[in-house]
């Protein structure tokens, strides 16, 4: 029996796709190895959001070929889509698949091997107009299962390579989403995460259907305990959306509401589709319907031309919103995007300083959010063994990481827990 290893970079969508591809190999008689084991086939699912992702992809390609010179090396994903010729020139690469045809990967790997030929099937991503089905309901991480409901992005933010790598929006067939959700719940998953490249756009290419319709239908599934959303755009949030959402008892009050900058002038240069006033209004709508909701976000520091004053606007805006968590990224120049052509790139030292200052604020706000729930009872979905000996860890519905003294038998159980004290980036709790 032949074996296959996987190395996945980037977002949860990539991880979902790797899970689906692994299932396809398993169904065709392959053993699934860890990424550091010698294998007959290596699949590298690449990311192009940052230069670091591309560099790691190249490193693992070379490492895999060194591990087994006879192996078939298959490179898929965003880096393969954006730079197929560059990938093709890396010694040892046998198969290059971009955004499309991932469901043919086993067939193509075997063709590359049997015919001893290099295959490059990367197409123009802008010509793709149909969601490609991948079945990932057997292999999932921990106790939380991801369902990819959407592909592509039409936003074209000036810093982002993703629309060029993933193509235009394509929504998954409604019935297929519900079918996969039911299968995952039947397999014992208690929490489902609806994910995609631009989840808020779900249904815009289909007509009379939207994201809230999907959520409401998934909510009806017997045995499901939690529904969580991946990152969403602020303008999705309306009174009507939140009114419908707040009626659903299984929805997790956790909104990863993309911000990117707290300066209106920077947001304009980024080609974001909102300003800080509109963003704040959306936060207020969420908190009016769900006062205990965690609102988390992403922020880019050091965007081309970002002045000291513009950064301070971002810093003050973050202070005003009081996020539960902020992921801070230093701007990474991506060739092929409008921002990469800007002459006023920010020096790395300045980016580092701004990043550190914002991270310090984010950590302070994260602790403030956790403090609000000390000595209160929350349900925890136990997911994994903690680094703290004798403890297991999981998350509240509003995404506070909690460690409790418990055995591994409680994994995938939802436990009523009292939150006691903050320890580093998590809360210690005790079972009630």
C-alpha positions as CSV (number, residue, x, y, z in Angstrom):
1,X,0.0,0.0,0.0
2,X,1.4,3.4,-1.0
3,X,1.6,6.3,1.5
4,X,1.0,10.0,1.3
5,X,2.0,12.9,3.5
6,X,0.5,16.4,3.7
7,X,1.9,19.8,4.6
8,X,-0.6,22.6,4.9
9,X,0.0,26.3,5.2
10,X,-2.4,29.2,5.6
11,X,-6.0,29.4,6.5
12,X,-8.7,27.0,7.7
13,X,-10.0,26.7,4.2
14,X,-6.7,25.2,3.2
15,X,-6.9,22.8,6.1
16,X,-10.4,21.8,5.1
17,X,-9.2,21.1,1.6
18,X,-6.3,19.1,2.8
19,X,-8.7,17.0,4.9
20,X,-10.8,16.3,1.9
21,X,-7.9,15.4,-0.3
22,X,-6.5,13.1,2.4
23,X,-9.9,11.4,2.4
24,X,-9.7,10.9,-1.3
25,X,-6.3,9.3,-1.0
26,X,-7.5,7.1,1.8
27,X,-10.5,5.9,-0.3
28,X,-8.0,5.0,-3.0
29,X,-6.0,2.7,-0.7
30,X,-3.2,5.0,0.5
31,X,-1.9,5.1,4.0
32,X,-2.0,8.6,5.5
33,X,1.4,9.5,7.1
34,X,2.4,12.5,9.2
35,X,4.1,15.3,7.2
36,X,7.6,14.4,8.6
37,X,7.4,10.7,7.6
38,X,8.9,9.2,4.5
39,X,6.1,8.8,1.9
40,X,5.5,7.8,-1.7
41,X,3.5,11.0,-2.3
42,X,3.9,14.5,-0.7
43,X,1.1,17.0,-1.1
44,X,2.1,20.6,-0.2
45,X,-1.0,22.9,0.1
46,X,0.4,26.3,-0.2
47,X,-0.4,29.8,1.0
48,X,0.4,33.1,-0.8
49,X,-0.9,35.7,1.7
50,X,2.7,36.4,2.9
51,X,6.2,35.9,1.5
52,X,6.8,33.6,4.5
53,X,4.1,31.2,3.4
54,X,5.7,30.9,0.0
55,X,9.2,30.4,1.5
56,X,8.0,27.7,3.8
57,X,6.3,26.0,0.8
58,X,9.6,25.9,-1.1
59,X,11.5,24.6,1.9
60,X,9.1,21.7,2.4
61,X,9.2,20.8,-1.3
62,X,12.9,20.5,-1.1
63,X,12.8,18.7,2.2
64,X,10.3,16.1,0.9
65,X,12.4,15.4,-2.2
66,X,15.4,14.9,-0.1
67,X,13.5,12.5,2.2
68,X,12.4,10.4,-0.7
69,X,14.0,11.2,-4.2
70,X,11.5,8.8,-5.8
71,X,8.4,10.4,-4.3
72,X,5.8,12.3,-6.3
73,X,5.7,15.9,-5.2
74,X,2.4,17.6,-5.7
75,X,2.0,21.4,-5.1
76,X,-1.5,22.8,-4.8
77,X,-3.2,26.0,-3.5
78,X,-2.7,29.7,-3.7
79,X,1.1,29.8,-4.4
80,X,0.7,27.2,-7.1
81,X,-2.1,29.3,-8.7
82,X,-0.3,32.7,-8.5
83,X,3.1,31.5,-9.6
84,X,2.9,28.2,-11.4
85,X,6.0,28.7,-13.5
86,X,8.0,29.5,-10.4
87,X,6.8,26.4,-8.7
88,X,7.4,24.3,-11.8
89,X,11.1,25.5,-11.7
90,X,11.6,24.1,-8.2
91,X,13.6,20.8,-8.6
92,X,11.5,17.7,-7.9
93,X,8.0,19.1,-8.4
94,X,5.9,16.6,-10.4
95,X,2.3,18.0,-10.3
96,X,1.0,21.6,-9.9
97,X,-2.7,22.2,-9.2
98,X,-4.0,25.7,-8.4
99,X,-7.5,26.5,-7.3
100,X,-9.3,24.0,-9.6
101,X,-9.2,20.2,-10.1
102,X,-8.2,19.3,-6.5
103,X,-10.8,16.6,-6.6
104,X,-8.7,14.9,-9.3
105,X,-5.5,14.9,-7.3
106,X,-5.2,11.1,-6.8
107,X,-5.7,10.4,-10.5
108,X,-3.2,13.1,-11.5
109,X,-0.6,12.0,-9.0
110,X,-0.8,8.4,-10.4
111,X,-0.6,9.7,-14.0
112,X,2.5,11.8,-13.2
113,X,4.1,8.6,-11.7
114,X,3.0,6.1,-14.4
115,X,4.0,8.4,-17.3
116,X,7.0,9.8,-15.6
117,X,6.0,13.3,-16.6
118,X,5.5,16.7,-15.0
119,X,1.9,17.9,-15.0
120,X,0.8,21.6,-14.7
121,X,-3.0,22.1,-14.9
122,X,-3.3,25.6,-13.4
123,X,-6.0,27.5,-15.3
124,X,-7.0,31.2,-15.4
125,X,-8.8,31.5,-12.0
126,X,-11.1,34.3,-13.3
127,X,-12.7,31.8,-15.6
128,X,-13.9,29.5,-12.8
129,X,-17.5,30.1,-12.0
130,X,-18.6,26.9,-10.2
131,X,-17.9,25.7,-6.6
132,X,-15.8,22.6,-6.6
133,X,-17.1,20.0,-4.2
134,X,-14.6,18.3,-1.9
135,X,-15.9,15.8,0.7
136,X,-14.1,16.3,4.1
137,X,-16.4,14.6,6.5
138,X,-14.1,11.8,7.7
139,X,-10.9,13.7,8.7
140,X,-11.3,16.7,10.9
141,X,-9.1,18.3,13.6
142,X,-10.0,17.8,17.3
143,X,-13.7,18.1,18.1
144,X,-14.6,21.1,15.9
145,X,-15.5,20.5,12.3
146,X,-15.2,23.0,9.5
147,X,-17.6,23.1,6.5
148,X,-16.5,25.1,3.5
149,X,-19.6,26.9,2.1
150,X,-18.0,29.4,-0.3
151,X,-15.0,30.0,-2.5
152,X,-13.5,33.1,-4.0
153,X,-13.6,36.9,-3.3
154,X,-14.7,39.9,-5.3
155,X,-13.4,42.6,-2.9
156,X,-10.0,43.2,-4.4
157,X,-8.5,45.0,-1.4
158,X,-5.3,46.7,-2.6
159,X,-3.0,44.7,-0.4
160,X,-4.5,41.2,-1.0
161,X,-3.5,38.5,-3.4
162,X,-6.4,36.2,-2.6
163,X,-8.9,37.3,-5.3
164,X,-6.1,36.5,-7.9
165,X,-5.5,33.1,-6.3
166,X,-9.0,32.0,-5.6
167,X,-11.0,33.8,-8.2
168,X,-14.6,35.2,-8.1
169,X,-17.1,34.2,-5.5
170,X,-18.8,30.8,-5.9
171,X,-21.3,29.6,-3.4
172,X,-21.7,25.9,-2.5
173,X,-24.9,24.2,-3.2
174,X,-27.3,24.7,-0.2
175,X,-28.3,21.0,0.0
176,X,-24.7,19.8,-0.1
177,X,-23.8,22.0,2.9
178,X,-26.7,20.6,4.9
179,X,-25.9,17.1,3.9
180,X,-22.3,17.4,5.0
181,X,-23.3,19.1,8.2
182,X,-25.6,16.2,9.1
183,X,-22.9,13.7,8.3
184,X,-20.5,15.5,10.6
185,X,-23.0,15.7,13.5
186,X,-23.7,12.0,13.0
187,X,-20.0,11.3,13.4
188,X,-20.1,13.0,16.8
189,X,-19.0,16.6,16.1
190,X,-20.8,19.0,18.4
191,X,-19.5,22.3,16.9
192,X,-19.5,23.2,13.2
193,X,-17.6,26.2,11.8
194,X,-19.0,27.7,8.6
195,X,-15.9,28.8,6.6
196,X,-14.9,30.1,3.2
197,X,-12.7,32.7,1.5
198,X,-15.4,35.5,1.9
199,X,-18.2,33.9,3.8
200,X,-20.3,37.1,3.9
201,X,-20.8,36.9,0.2
202,X,-22.5,33.5,0.3
203,X,-25.5,33.3,-2.0
204,X,-24.8,36.5,-4.0
205,X,-24.1,34.4,-7.1
206,X,-27.2,32.1,-6.4
207,X,-30.0,34.6,-6.0
208,X,-32.7,34.2,-3.4
209,X,-30.5,32.8,-0.6
210,X,-27.9,34.2,1.9
211,X,-25.7,33.3,4.7
212,X,-28.4,33.6,7.4
213,X,-30.5,31.1,5.5
214,X,-27.7,28.6,5.7
215,X,-27.2,29.2,9.4
216,X,-30.9,28.8,10.2
217,X,-31.1,25.5,8.3
218,X,-27.9,24.1,9.9
219,X,-29.4,25.1,13.3
220,X,-32.2,22.6,12.8
221,X,-29.9,19.6,12.8
222,X,-30.6,17.3,15.7
223,X,-27.6,16.6,18.0
224,X,-25.7,19.8,16.9
225,X,-24.7,21.9,19.9
226,X,-22.8,24.9,18.4
227,X,-22.5,26.8,15.2
228,X,-19.5,29.2,14.8
229,X,-18.8,31.6,11.9
230,X,-15.3,32.2,10.5
231,X,-14.2,35.7,9.6
232,X,-16.9,38.0,8.2
233,X,-17.0,41.5,6.7
234,X,-18.5,44.3,8.9
235,X,-21.2,45.3,6.4
236,X,-22.8,41.9,6.7
237,X,-24.1,42.9,10.1
238,X,-27.5,44.6,10.1
239,X,-30.4,44.8,12.5
240,X,-32.3,42.2,10.5
241,X,-29.3,39.8,10.3
242,X,-28.7,40.0,14.0
243,X,-32.4,39.7,14.8
244,X,-32.6,36.4,13.0
245,X,-29.2,35.3,14.3
246,X,-30.0,36.0,18.0
247,X,-33.0,33.7,17.8
248,X,-30.7,30.7,17.3
249,X,-29.6,29.2,20.6
250,X,-26.8,27.2,19.0
251,X,-25.0,30.1,17.5
252,X,-21.7,31.0,19.2
253,X,-21.6,34.7,20.2
254,X,-18.2,35.2,18.6
255,X,-17.7,37.5,15.6
256,X,-14.3,37.8,13.9
257,X,-15.1,41.1,12.3
258,X,-12.4,42.1,9.9
259,X,-11.1,45.7,10.5
260,X,-7.5,45.9,9.0
261,X,-7.1,49.6,10.0
262,X,-8.7,52.1,12.4
263,X,-7.8,55.0,10.1
264,X,-10.3,56.1,7.5
265,X,-7.6,57.3,5.1
266,X,-5.8,54.0,5.3
267,X,-9.0,52.0,4.9
268,X,-9.7,54.1,1.7
269,X,-6.2,53.3,0.3
270,X,-6.8,49.6,1.2
271,X,-10.0,49.7,-0.8
272,X,-12.0,48.4,2.1
273,X,-15.7,48.9,1.7
274,X,-16.5,50.7,5.0
275,X,-15.2,53.4,7.3
276,X,-14.6,53.4,11.1
277,X,-18.0,55.0,11.8
278,X,-19.7,52.2,9.9
279,X,-17.6,49.6,11.6
280,X,-18.4,50.9,15.1
281,X,-22.1,50.9,14.2
282,X,-21.9,47.2,13.4
283,X,-20.1,46.5,16.7
284,X,-22.9,48.3,18.5
285,X,-25.6,46.3,16.7
286,X,-23.9,43.0,17.7
287,X,-23.6,44.1,21.3
288,X,-27.2,45.3,21.4
289,X,-28.4,41.8,20.5
290,X,-25.6,39.8,22.2
291,X,-24.0,41.7,25.1
292,X,-21.5,38.9,25.9
293,X,-20.3,38.4,22.4
294,X,-16.6,38.2,21.7
295,X,-15.6,40.6,18.9
296,X,-12.2,39.7,17.4
297,X,-10.4,41.2,14.4
298,X,-7.3,41.4,12.2
299,X,-5.2,44.6,11.8
300,X,-2.4,45.3,9.4
301,X,0.3,47.8,10.6
302,X,2.8,49.5,8.3
303,X,0.5,49.6,5.2
304,X,2.2,51.7,2.5
305,X,2.1,55.4,3.4
306,X,0.7,54.8,6.9
307,X,1.8,57.9,8.9
308,X,2.4,58.1,12.6
309,X,-0.9,59.9,13.0
310,X,-2.8,57.2,11.0
311,X,-1.3,54.5,13.2
312,X,-2.3,56.4,16.3
313,X,-5.9,56.6,14.9
314,X,-5.9,52.8,14.6
315,X,-4.5,52.5,18.2
316,X,-7.2,54.8,19.6
317,X,-9.9,53.1,17.6
318,X,-8.9,49.7,19.0
319,X,-8.9,51.2,22.5
320,X,-12.4,52.5,21.8
321,X,-13.9,49.2,20.5
322,X,-12.4,47.0,23.2
323,X,-11.8,43.8,21.3
324,X,-11.7,40.4,22.8
325,X,-8.7,39.6,20.7
326,X,-6.7,41.3,17.9
327,X,-4.5,39.5,15.4
328,X,-1.8,42.0,14.4
329,X,0.0,41.6,11.1
330,X,2.9,43.6,9.6
331,X,2.1,44.5,6.0
332,X,3.7,42.0,3.6
333,X,4.3,43.2,0.1
334,X,2.6,41.0,-2.5
335,X,3.7,41.4,-6.1
336,X,0.7,41.8,-8.4
337,X,-1.4,43.9,-5.9
338,X,-1.8,47.7,-6.2
339,X,-0.3,48.3,-2.8
340,X,3.0,46.6,-3.8
341,X,3.4,49.3,-6.5
342,X,3.3,52.1,-3.9
343,X,6.6,54.0,-3.5
344,X,6.0,54.9,0.2
345,X,6.7,51.5,1.7
346,X,7.2,51.5,5.5
347,X,10.5,50.5,7.0
348,X,10.6,47.2,8.8
349,X,11.7,48.8,12.1
350,X,8.7,51.1,12.1
351,X,6.4,48.1,11.4
352,X,8.0,46.2,14.3
353,X,7.5,49.1,16.7
354,X,3.9,49.6,15.7
355,X,3.2,45.9,15.8
356,X,4.6,45.5,19.3
357,X,2.6,48.5,20.6
358,X,-0.7,47.2,19.2
359,X,0.0,43.6,20.4
360,X,0.5,45.0,23.9
361,X,-2.8,46.7,23.8
362,X,-4.5,43.6,22.3
363,X,-3.2,41.4,25.2
364,X,-4.5,43.9,27.7
365,X,-7.9,44.0,26.1
366,X,-8.0,40.2,25.9
367,X,-7.4,39.9,29.6
368,X,-10.1,42.6,30.3
369,X,-12.6,40.6,28.3
370,X,-11.8,37.4,30.2
371,X,-12.1,39.2,33.5
372,X,-15.7,40.0,32.8
373,X,-16.5,36.3,33.0
374,X,-14.6,35.3,36.2
375,X,-16.8,33.6,38.8
376,X,-19.4,33.0,36.2
377,X,-20.6,29.7,34.7
378,X,-19.9,28.9,31.1
379,X,-20.2,25.7,29.0
380,X,-16.8,24.5,27.7
381,X,-16.4,22.2,24.7
382,X,-13.4,20.1,25.8
383,X,-11.0,19.8,22.8
384,X,-7.5,18.8,23.8
385,X,-4.9,18.0,26.4
386,X,-3.5,21.1,28.1
387,X,0.2,22.0,28.5
388,X,-0.8,22.3,32.1
389,X,-0.3,18.8,33.5
390,X,-3.5,17.0,34.5
391,X,-5.7,19.5,32.7
392,X,-7.8,19.5,29.5
393,X,-8.7,22.6,27.4
394,X,-11.6,23.9,25.4
395,X,-13.5,27.0,24.5
396,X,-16.5,28.8,25.7
397,X,-19.1,29.7,23.1
398,X,-17.6,33.2,23.0
399,X,-14.2,31.8,22.4
400,X,-12.4,32.1,25.8
401,X,-9.8,29.3,26.1
402,X,-10.4,27.5,29.4
403,X,-8.3,24.8,31.1
404,X,-10.0,22.5,33.7
405,X,-8.6,19.6,35.8
406,X,-10.0,16.6,33.9
407,X,-9.1,13.4,32.2
408,X,-8.9,12.8,28.4
409,X,-12.3,10.9,28.6
410,X,-14.0,14.3,28.7
411,X,-12.7,15.2,25.2
412,X,-15.6,16.3,22.9
413,X,-17.9,16.7,25.9
414,X,-19.6,20.0,26.8
415,X,-18.9,20.7,30.5
416,X,-20.6,23.3,32.7
417,X,-17.6,25.1,34.2
418,X,-17.0,28.0,36.6
419,X,-14.3,30.4,35.5
420,X,-11.9,31.0,38.3
421,X,-8.7,32.8,37.4
422,X,-6.6,34.0,34.4
423,X,-3.4,32.2,33.7
424,X,-1.4,33.6,30.8
425,X,-3.6,33.6,27.7
426,X,-6.3,31.3,29.2
427,X,-8.7,31.0,32.1
428,X,-8.6,28.2,34.7
429,X,-12.0,26.8,35.5
430,X,-13.5,24.1,37.7
431,X,-16.2,21.6,36.8
432,X,-19.6,22.4,38.5
